[in-house]
Amino acid sequence: MISTLRTLLLLFIFFLSLNTLQAQVLNVERVRADADTTGWTGELGADFSLNKFNDRVIKVGGQANAAYFSDKHGYLLLTNIDLVNVDGNSLVSNGYVHLRSTLHRKNTLSPEGFVQYQYNDNLGLLNRAIAGVGIRYTFLSQPNLMGRISTGFMYEFEEWGLSDAVTVKNEFIKSTSNIVVRGQLNPQTSLTMIGYYQARPSRFFKPRATSENQLNIRMSRSLTFRVSFSMTYDVEPVIDVPNLTYELKNGIVLSF
């Protein structure tokens, strides 16, 4: 148990130290079920957060996630929407829908496919559509500690614009990779740490990179208190938005 806590602490410090990060990347690992879970599972969440993009805002939002796991494969449907009033007169909204399938999910190597739609008014992202495939490798599997690495390619269409700027549209093929470590600190508390790295193959060292750390504290069989902190850095933003963005969020999750 002590070695598990020490490992998680070191990895937590490592992920927080990543300065090449970015908040548009969807984090899927935080809602995956345990490897031995079969059947339907889901969760409903509500949260309150403080974040900084172009504006410093207070945000309220909601999530609805569903997953089905057969003996061999897994399927995830994730949705999120956030609404916020900035300075009492402007509404900022962002949201996403994400669908993912993992084949032979219990194997050390598991192929994956995913599609996603996303928008973020505060950041100036009018539309983003993504479709991709990849392979997931489980490098650590213990009762209280799990680690995975995933890598693959995706097609990305983006439409950007601000109120005082023209619309910018882009289509790219990108590489996408992530590492995730999830551990059980005690029977009621778990910690998940994820790092993402996305880049065009021709500009591999000019990425969009993200780190997210999430603490889950189970209050009852169905209710969980969740705190998450994410940071993102985009080396070359499409439009004039900050390279570095971050978000601190906490909320209540109902699992079923």
Residue frames as qw, qx, qy, qz and C-alpha x, y, z in Angstrom:
[[0.000, 0.885, 0.466, 0.000, 0.00, 0.00, 0.00],
 [0.310, -0.791, 0.105, 0.517, 2.84, 2.41, 0.89],
 [0.397, -0.157, 0.597, 0.679, 4.61, 1.69, -2.42],
 [0.220, 0.623, 0.673, 0.333, 1.37, 2.32, -4.31],
 [0.118, -0.939, -0.255, 0.197, 0.90, 5.70, -2.59],
 [0.390, -0.601, 0.328, 0.616, 4.52, 6.65, -3.27],
 [0.385, 0.159, 0.687, 0.596, 4.19, 5.74, -6.96],
 [0.106, 0.794, 0.569, 0.185, 0.96, 7.73, -7.32],
 [0.248, -0.883, -0.074, 0.391, 2.49, 10.77, -5.58],
 [0.401, -0.377, 0.481, 0.682, 5.52, 10.81, -7.88],
 [0.274, 0.375, 0.712, 0.526, 3.35, 10.45, -10.97],
 [0.033, -0.884, -0.460, 0.082, 1.01, 13.19, -9.71],
 [0.279, -0.763, 0.152, 0.563, 3.95, 15.61, -9.38],
 [0.393, -0.080, 0.648, 0.648, 5.19, 14.62, -12.84],
 [0.196, 0.608, 0.681, 0.357, 1.87, 15.30, -14.56],
 [0.121, -0.924, -0.279, 0.234, 1.38, 18.63, -12.76],
 [0.369, -0.599, 0.306, 0.641, 4.82, 19.72, -13.97],
 [0.456, 0.324, 0.631, 0.538, 3.87, 19.32, -17.64],
 [0.070, 0.578, 0.102, -0.807, 3.56, 22.81, -19.11],
 [0.173, 0.147, -0.648, -0.727, 2.70, 21.64, -22.63],
 [0.157, 0.327, 0.886, -0.290, -1.01, 21.23, -22.03],
 [0.200, -0.018, -0.307, -0.930, -4.51, 22.07, -23.47],
 [0.361, 0.139, 0.685, -0.617, -8.18, 21.96, -22.33],
 [0.657, 0.276, -0.199, -0.672, -9.98, 21.11, -25.56],
 [0.380, 0.223, -0.889, -0.122, -8.78, 17.51, -25.56],
 [0.791, -0.330, -0.107, -0.505, -11.44, 15.11, -24.35],
 [0.089, -0.403, 0.860, -0.302, -10.41, 12.91, -21.43],
 [0.768, -0.076, -0.465, -0.434, -11.98, 9.48, -21.83],
 [0.510, 0.109, -0.797, 0.304, -10.03, 7.50, -19.24],
 [0.152, -0.185, 0.535, -0.810, -11.71, 9.19, -16.29],
 [0.712, 0.004, 0.173, -0.681, -15.02, 7.39, -16.97],
 [0.579, 0.218, -0.766, -0.177, -13.77, 3.92, -17.91],
 [0.849, -0.411, 0.058, -0.327, -15.14, 1.10, -15.79],
 [0.469, -0.536, 0.702, 0.013, -12.96, -1.48, -14.09],
 [0.236, 0.369, -0.806, -0.398, -11.57, -4.23, -16.29],
 [0.002, 0.112, 0.991, -0.071, -13.82, -6.91, -14.77],
 [0.390, 0.369, 0.373, -0.757, -17.05, -4.92, -15.19],
 [0.063, 0.192, 0.830, 0.521, -19.69, -6.28, -17.60],
 [0.015, 0.711, 0.701, -0.040, -23.08, -4.89, -18.60],
 [0.104, 0.795, 0.221, 0.555, -24.37, -1.32, -18.54],
 [0.464, -0.491, -0.352, 0.648, -23.04, 1.45, -16.31],
 [0.188, 0.723, 0.272, 0.607, -23.55, 5.20, -16.25],
 [0.374, -0.412, -0.392, 0.733, -23.22, 8.43, -14.35],
 [0.062, 0.867, 0.318, 0.380, -24.84, 11.85, -14.09],
 [0.556, -0.243, -0.256, 0.753, -22.80, 14.77, -12.83],
 [0.018, 0.949, 0.202, 0.240, -23.16, 18.43, -11.87],
 [0.696, -0.147, -0.146, 0.687, -20.21, 20.69, -11.16],
 [0.056, -0.994, -0.046, 0.082, -18.97, 24.14, -10.28],
 [0.801, 0.037, 0.100, 0.589, -15.65, 25.39, -11.63],
 [0.059, -0.909, 0.131, 0.392, -13.24, 28.31, -11.91],
 [0.787, 0.193, 0.373, 0.453, -11.37, 28.53, -15.21],
 [0.032, -0.774, 0.188, 0.604, -9.26, 30.89, -17.28],
 [0.653, 0.392, 0.485, 0.431, -9.38, 31.00, -21.07],
 [0.233, 0.518, 0.164, 0.806, -9.91, 34.43, -22.67],
 [0.391, -0.636, 0.045, -0.664, -11.98, 35.41, -19.61],
 [0.088, 0.096, -0.867, 0.481, -11.90, 34.41, -15.98],
 [0.592, -0.239, -0.310, -0.704, -15.29, 32.86, -15.38],
 [0.388, -0.104, 0.803, -0.440, -17.31, 30.84, -12.90],
 [0.484, 0.125, -0.658, -0.563, -19.06, 27.93, -14.59],
 [0.637, -0.037, 0.644, -0.422, -21.79, 25.44, -13.84],
 [0.450, 0.336, -0.670, -0.485, -22.26, 22.36, -15.94],
 [0.822, -0.076, 0.432, -0.363, -23.59, 18.87, -16.28],
 [0.174, 0.399, -0.850, -0.296, -22.48, 15.53, -17.70],
 [0.879, 0.039, 0.279, -0.383, -24.23, 12.34, -18.71],
 [0.172, 0.515, -0.818, -0.190, -22.14, 9.26, -19.50],
 [0.918, -0.001, 0.225, -0.326, -23.10, 5.71, -20.41],
 [0.119, 0.536, -0.820, -0.164, -21.02, 2.61, -21.09],
 [0.955, 0.005, 0.068, -0.288, -21.66, -0.97, -22.10],
 [0.028, -0.587, 0.808, 0.032, -19.06, -3.68, -21.49],
 [0.947, 0.065, -0.201, -0.244, -19.41, -7.16, -22.90],
 [0.890, -0.353, 0.193, 0.214, -17.03, -9.98, -22.03],
 [0.739, 0.152, 0.255, 0.604, -14.74, -8.91, -24.89],
 [0.289, 0.455, 0.227, 0.811, -15.48, -5.34, -25.93],
 [0.173, -0.573, -0.468, 0.651, -16.39, -1.94, -24.46],
 [0.166, 0.597, 0.445, 0.647, -18.46, 1.00, -25.74],
 [0.245, -0.450, -0.389, 0.766, -18.60, 4.52, -24.26],
 [0.099, 0.723, 0.412, 0.546, -20.94, 7.46, -24.89],
 [0.387, -0.399, -0.343, 0.757, -19.93, 10.71, -23.16],
 [0.096, 0.760, 0.366, 0.529, -21.73, 14.06, -23.18],
 [0.394, -0.433, -0.340, 0.736, -21.07, 17.37, -21.47],
 [0.130, 0.745, 0.305, 0.579, -22.48, 20.90, -21.56],
 [0.401, -0.381, -0.363, 0.750, -21.45, 24.00, -19.60],
 [0.050, 0.811, 0.347, 0.469, -23.27, 27.33, -19.32],
 [0.486, -0.395, -0.308, 0.716, -21.90, 30.41, -17.59],
 [0.086, 0.946, 0.254, 0.185, -22.79, 34.07, -17.21],
 [0.621, 0.006, -0.110, 0.776, -19.72, 36.32, -17.38],
 [0.114, -0.060, -0.140, 0.982, -20.01, 39.70, -15.65],
 [0.293, 0.458, 0.604, -0.582, -23.78, 39.36, -15.69],
 [0.462, 0.645, 0.008, -0.609, -24.22, 40.03, -19.39],
 [0.482, 0.509, -0.615, -0.360, -22.58, 37.43, -21.62],
 [0.922, -0.109, 0.294, -0.229, -23.32, 33.74, -21.95],
 [0.162, 0.577, -0.783, -0.167, -20.41, 31.38, -22.57],
 [0.918, 0.007, 0.233, -0.320, -21.18, 27.82, -23.59],
 [0.247, 0.513, -0.799, -0.192, -19.16, 24.73, -24.42],
 [0.837, -0.065, 0.415, -0.351, -19.88, 21.06, -24.81],
 [0.185, 0.419, -0.831, -0.316, -19.06, 17.77, -26.51],
 [0.930, 0.024, 0.174, -0.323, -20.38, 14.38, -27.54],
 [0.094, 0.580, -0.803, -0.102, -17.91, 11.49, -27.74],
 [0.959, 0.024, 0.086, -0.271, -18.41, 7.87, -28.82],
 [0.094, 0.632, -0.769, -0.011, -15.66, 5.26, -28.41],
 [0.979, -0.052, -0.060, -0.188, -15.31, 1.51, -28.81],
 [0.132, -0.641, 0.755, -0.049, -12.53, -0.68, -27.42],
 [0.898, 0.144, -0.335, -0.244, -12.17, -4.17, -28.89],
 [0.835, -0.024, -0.463, 0.298, -10.75, -7.05, -26.83],
 [0.179, -0.863, 0.125, -0.455, -10.62, -4.63, -23.90],
 [0.792, -0.575, 0.203, -0.032, -9.08, -7.14, -21.45],
 [0.881, 0.253, -0.005, 0.401, -6.09, -7.87, -23.68],
 [0.521, -0.479, 0.053, 0.705, -2.71, -6.21, -23.19],
 [0.062, -0.137, 0.415, 0.897, -3.11, -4.70, -26.69],
 [0.283, 0.597, 0.715, -0.228, -6.60, -3.41, -27.56],
 [0.191, 0.261, 0.431, 0.842, -7.62, -1.57, -30.78],
 [0.059, 0.606, 0.513, -0.605, -9.88, 1.47, -30.39],
 [0.176, 0.426, 0.490, 0.740, -12.02, 3.70, -32.60],
 [0.101, -0.593, -0.495, 0.627, -13.68, 7.01, -31.73],
 [0.147, 0.585, 0.390, 0.695, -15.69, 9.95, -33.06],
 [0.274, -0.525, -0.448, 0.670, -16.32, 13.30, -31.37],
 [0.126, 0.728, 0.301, 0.604, -18.10, 16.63, -31.84],
 [0.477, -0.492, -0.360, 0.633, -17.14, 19.62, -29.71],
 [0.172, 0.768, 0.152, 0.598, -17.51, 23.40, -29.40],
 [0.506, -0.476, -0.362, 0.622, -16.20, 26.03, -26.98],
 [0.152, 0.904, 0.279, 0.286, -17.55, 29.58, -27.33],
 [0.420, -0.880, 0.097, 0.197, -15.19, 31.02, -24.73],
 [0.601, -0.362, 0.493, 0.514, -12.12, 29.74, -26.55],
 [0.318, 0.604, -0.306, -0.664, -13.46, 30.68, -29.99],
 [0.102, -0.086, 0.954, 0.269, -13.91, 27.08, -31.15],
 [0.584, 0.135, -0.069, -0.798, -17.11, 27.11, -33.22],
 [0.958, 0.089, -0.003, -0.273, -17.00, 23.46, -34.32],
 [0.017, -0.551, 0.832, 0.069, -14.64, 20.53, -34.04],
 [0.950, 0.081, 0.025, -0.301, -15.27, 17.07, -35.49],
 [0.090, -0.592, 0.801, 0.013, -12.85, 14.19, -34.93],
 [0.976, 0.055, -0.005, -0.211, -12.64, 10.57, -36.07],
 [0.127, 0.701, -0.698, 0.074, -9.74, 8.29, -35.25],
 [0.966, -0.088, -0.241, -0.038, -8.30, 4.85, -34.53],
 [0.001, -0.735, 0.610, -0.296, -5.55, 3.67, -32.23],
 [0.779, -0.047, -0.615, 0.113, -4.09, 0.91, -30.11],
 [0.469, -0.742, 0.239, -0.414, -4.08, 0.76, -26.30],
 [0.656, 0.213, -0.664, 0.290, -1.32, -0.99, -24.34],
 [0.673, -0.702, -0.015, -0.235, -1.78, -1.93, -20.67],
 [0.504, 0.506, -0.573, 0.401, 1.67, -1.77, -19.07],
 [0.001, 0.196, -0.725, 0.660, 0.56, -1.96, -15.43],
 [0.664, -0.323, -0.405, -0.539, -2.25, -4.04, -13.97],
 [0.237, 0.040, -0.814, 0.529, -2.45, -4.52, -10.21],
 [0.196, -0.596, -0.773, 0.094, -5.42, -4.68, -7.83],
 [0.163, -0.839, -0.315, 0.413, -5.00, -1.03, -6.78],
 [0.098, -0.688, 0.323, 0.642, -2.97, 0.42, -9.64],
 [0.710, 0.477, 0.494, 0.160, -3.46, 0.51, -13.42],
 [0.091, -0.661, 0.302, 0.680, -1.41, 2.09, -16.22],
 [0.686, 0.490, 0.515, 0.154, -2.06, 2.36, -19.96],
 [0.105, -0.475, 0.358, 0.797, -0.51, 3.98, -23.03],
 [0.602, 0.593, 0.534, -0.037, -2.51, 4.65, -26.21],
 [0.108, -0.480, 0.395, 0.775, -1.36, 5.91, -29.60],
 [0.501, 0.496, 0.696, 0.136, -3.01, 6.36, -32.97],
 [0.135, 0.027, 0.341, 0.930, -4.09, 8.76, -35.71],
 [0.196, 0.654, 0.643, -0.347, -7.15, 10.94, -36.16],
 [0.200, 0.479, 0.417, 0.746, -8.80, 13.22, -38.72],
 [0.170, -0.575, -0.463, 0.652, -9.68, 16.63, -37.27],
 [0.142, 0.613, 0.399, 0.667, -11.89, 19.37, -38.72],
 [0.282, -0.505, -0.428, 0.694, -11.94, 22.69, -36.88],
 [0.116, 0.729, 0.340, 0.583, -13.80, 25.96, -37.34],
 [0.434, -0.397, -0.366, 0.721, -12.50, 28.88, -35.26],
 [0.103, 0.612, 0.268, 0.736, -13.64, 32.47, -34.89],
 [0.214, -0.402, -0.507, 0.732, -14.10, 35.37, -32.50],
 [0.200, 0.819, 0.478, -0.244, -16.59, 38.25, -32.67],
 [0.106, 0.903, -0.171, -0.380, -13.99, 40.58, -34.18],
 [0.195, -0.461, 0.772, 0.393, -12.22, 38.09, -36.44],
 [0.670, 0.276, -0.440, -0.530, -12.95, 36.11, -39.58],
 [0.929, -0.157, 0.267, -0.202, -13.73, 32.41, -39.40],
 [0.128, 0.601, -0.776, -0.141, -10.80, 30.04, -39.81],
 [0.958, 0.020, 0.098, -0.270, -11.30, 26.44, -40.97],
 [0.025, 0.605, -0.793, -0.064, -8.70, 23.67, -40.80],
 [0.979, 0.017, -0.039, -0.199, -8.50, 19.98, -41.68],
 [0.041, 0.679, -0.726, 0.101, -5.60, 17.92, -40.38],
 [0.911, -0.081, -0.403, 0.019, -4.42, 14.36, -39.88],
 [0.185, -0.751, 0.482, -0.413, -2.83, 14.20, -36.42],
 [0.556, 0.027, -0.791, 0.253, -1.09, 11.70, -34.21],
 [0.533, -0.614, 0.085, -0.576, -2.67, 11.31, -30.78],
 [0.615, 0.063, -0.720, 0.315, -1.06, 9.65, -27.76],
 [0.468, -0.677, 0.145, -0.549, -1.81, 9.49, -24.06],
 [0.437, 0.088, -0.818, 0.363, -0.64, 7.88, -20.85],
 [0.581, -0.553, -0.066, -0.593, -2.95, 7.23, -17.92],
 [0.335, 0.077, -0.838, 0.424, -2.31, 5.98, -14.40],
 [0.583, -0.494, -0.141, -0.630, -5.22, 5.25, -12.08],
 [0.375, 0.105, -0.822, 0.414, -4.88, 4.11, -8.47],
 [0.592, -0.643, -0.411, -0.260, -7.00, 3.37, -5.43],
 [0.090, 0.571, -0.498, 0.646, -5.66, 5.33, -2.45],
 [0.230, -0.030, 0.822, -0.520, -8.12, 3.70, -0.05],
 [0.205, 0.388, 0.897, 0.054, -11.55, 2.02, -0.36],
 [0.171, 0.820, 0.460, -0.295, -13.27, 5.42, -0.75],
 [0.059, 0.882, -0.183, -0.431, -10.67, 7.45, -2.70],
 [0.798, 0.224, 0.389, 0.402, -9.12, 7.07, -6.16],
 [0.058, -0.775, 0.231, 0.586, -6.74, 9.23, -8.18],
 [0.753, 0.459, 0.398, 0.251, -6.47, 9.38, -11.98],
 [0.159, -0.732, 0.283, 0.599, -3.66, 11.14, -13.89],
 [0.724, 0.505, 0.431, 0.187, -3.62, 11.57, -17.66],
 [0.140, -0.620, 0.320, 0.703, -1.24, 13.19, -20.13],
 [0.691, 0.597, 0.408, 0.021, -2.22, 13.77, -23.79],
 [0.228, -0.515, 0.431, 0.705, 0.01, 14.72, -26.75],
 [0.616, 0.607, 0.501, 0.018, -1.51, 15.58, -30.14],
 [0.096, -0.669, 0.351, 0.649, 0.37, 16.91, -33.16],
 [0.756, 0.608, -0.096, -0.222, 0.51, 16.85, -36.93],
 [0.928, -0.066, 0.163, 0.327, 3.19, 14.35, -38.07],
 [0.562, 0.576, 0.032, 0.593, 4.98, 17.10, -40.03],
 [0.063, -0.679, 0.258, -0.684, 5.02, 19.34, -36.92],
 [0.746, -0.295, -0.594, 0.066, 5.41, 16.70, -34.25],
 [0.497, -0.193, -0.440, 0.722, 7.32, 18.94, -31.83],
 [0.154, -0.113, 0.045, -0.981, 4.70, 21.71, -31.97],
 [0.226, -0.315, -0.919, -0.067, 1.88, 19.91, -30.19],
 [0.524, -0.506, 0.000, -0.685, -1.31, 20.48, -28.31],
 [0.479, 0.038, -0.822, 0.305, -0.68, 18.76, -24.99],
 [0.559, -0.561, -0.074, -0.606, -2.86, 18.28, -21.93],
 [0.283, 0.072, -0.856, 0.427, -2.51, 17.08, -18.36],
 [0.587, -0.468, -0.150, -0.644, -5.48, 16.24, -16.17],
 [0.216, 0.095, -0.859, 0.455, -5.56, 15.02, -12.57],
 [0.587, -0.387, -0.276, -0.655, -8.76, 13.85, -10.95],
 [0.008, 0.121, -0.845, 0.520, -9.54, 12.88, -7.35],
 [0.595, -0.322, -0.492, -0.547, -12.71, 10.89, -6.65],
 [0.087, -0.154, 0.765, -0.619, -14.04, 10.52, -3.10],
 [0.417, -0.326, -0.765, -0.366, -16.92, 8.09, -2.74],
 [0.291, -0.275, 0.381, -0.834, -19.53, 9.35, -0.28],
 [0.736, 0.043, 0.505, -0.450, -21.98, 6.47, -0.72],
 [0.645, 0.111, 0.725, 0.214, -22.61, 3.56, -3.06],
 [0.470, 0.674, 0.503, 0.268, -23.99, 5.92, -5.74],
 [0.048, 0.996, 0.037, 0.064, -22.59, 9.38, -4.90],
 [0.765, -0.048, 0.004, 0.642, -19.02, 10.56, -5.52],
 [0.057, -0.954, 0.022, 0.293, -17.38, 13.92, -4.89],
 [0.793, 0.297, 0.225, 0.481, -15.02, 14.71, -7.78],
 [0.119, -0.900, 0.150, 0.392, -12.22, 17.29, -8.00],
 [0.801, 0.294, 0.299, 0.428, -10.24, 17.73, -11.23],
 [0.088, -0.843, 0.194, 0.494, -7.54, 20.08, -12.46],
 [0.776, 0.368, 0.377, 0.347, -6.49, 20.27, -16.11],
 [0.085, -0.769, 0.246, 0.584, -3.94, 22.36, -17.99],
 [0.761, 0.469, 0.390, 0.221, -3.36, 22.65, -21.72],
 [0.161, -0.684, 0.311, 0.640, -0.70, 24.22, -23.88],
 [0.725, 0.589, 0.338, 0.119, -1.05, 24.74, -27.65],
 [0.539, -0.285, 0.254, 0.751, 2.25, 25.73, -29.26],
 [0.028, -0.009, 0.435, 0.900, 0.53, 27.21, -32.32],
 [0.328, 0.504, 0.636, -0.483, -3.09, 28.25, -31.63],
 [0.387, 0.494, 0.631, 0.457, -5.15, 28.65, -34.79],
 [0.004, 0.846, 0.228, 0.481, -6.41, 32.08, -33.71],
 [0.160, 0.502, -0.426, 0.736, -5.28, 34.66, -31.16],
 [0.762, -0.566, -0.150, -0.277, -6.11, 32.83, -27.95],
 [0.370, -0.739, 0.546, -0.135, -3.83, 32.07, -24.97],
 [0.498, 0.368, -0.784, -0.031, -1.32, 29.26, -25.43],
 [0.199, 0.001, -0.884, 0.423, -1.91, 28.10, -21.88],
 [0.573, -0.395, -0.171, -0.697, -5.36, 27.38, -20.46],
 [0.168, 0.062, -0.902, 0.393, -6.38, 25.72, -17.22],
 [0.595, -0.405, -0.282, -0.635, -9.47, 24.63, -15.33],
 [0.011, 0.096, -0.852, 0.515, -10.22, 23.67, -11.73],
 [0.601, -0.217, -0.391, -0.662, -13.52, 21.85, -11.31],
 [0.061, -0.036, 0.913, -0.402, -15.41, 20.07, -8.55],
 [0.602, -0.077, -0.234, -0.759, -18.81, 18.46, -8.45],
 [0.603, -0.088, 0.694, -0.384, -21.08, 15.60, -7.45],
 [0.384, 0.231, -0.759, -0.471, -21.47, 12.46, -9.57],
 [0.764, -0.026, 0.423, -0.486, -24.39, 10.02, -9.40],
 [0.139, 0.320, -0.891, -0.292, -23.43, 6.53, -10.61],
 [0.783, 0.085, 0.337, -0.516, -25.87, 3.83, -11.65]]
